[in-house]
Amino acid sequence: MAENTNRNVFGFHGIAGVLISIVGLLIILVALITLAIDKQRIGVTKPYNPAPIRDVNNLKMISVENKQFAFQPKKDK
């Protein structure tokens, strides 16, 4: 049997490969956390605007019988 003389500790299949994969995963984790925090900030500064909902009867999944449990629009003065 031939001996494997092509061993390399610092090749991509050794320590460097592990470090590259860990750094890559950490970069992905930081990017996803940054995007999530950014979306949370947008949600805080621009909350949902209920102004386009003017009639409760036009909303889906709300019947006339259970509209007291649903969103009630403000009455225009």
BELNORZI-V667389 format. One record per residue. N is the residue number from 1. PSI is psi in whole degrees, -180 to 180 (999 if undefined). Layout:
BEGIN
N_PSI + N_PSI
END
This chain:
BEGIN
1_139 + 2_140 + 3_143 + 4_104 + 5_7 + 6_39 + 7_140 + 8_114 + 9_-35 + 10_19 + 11_176 + 12_-16 + 13_3 + 14_-136 + 15_-41 + 16_-38 + 17_-40 + 18_-44 + 19_-40 + 20_-42 + 21_-39 + 22_-44 + 23_-40 + 24_-44 + 25_-37 + 26_-37 + 27_-43 + 28_-42 + 29_-45 + 30_-40 + 31_-43 + 32_-39 + 33_-41 + 34_-43 + 35_-38 + 36_-42 + 37_-39 + 38_-42 + 39_-36 + 40_-41 + 41_-41 + 42_-39 + 43_-31 + 44_-41 + 45_-30 + 46_81 + 47_172 + 48_132 + 49_109 + 50_5 + 51_-38 + 52_-19 + 53_108 + 54_-28 + 55_125 + 56_-28 + 57_-20 + 58_-10 + 59_146 + 60_154 + 61_14 + 62_119 + 63_171 + 64_-29 + 65_-35 + 66_29 + 67_-16 + 68_-19 + 69_-3 + 70_-179 + 71_130 + 72_116 + 73_156 + 74_145 + 75_130 + 76_138 + 77_999
END
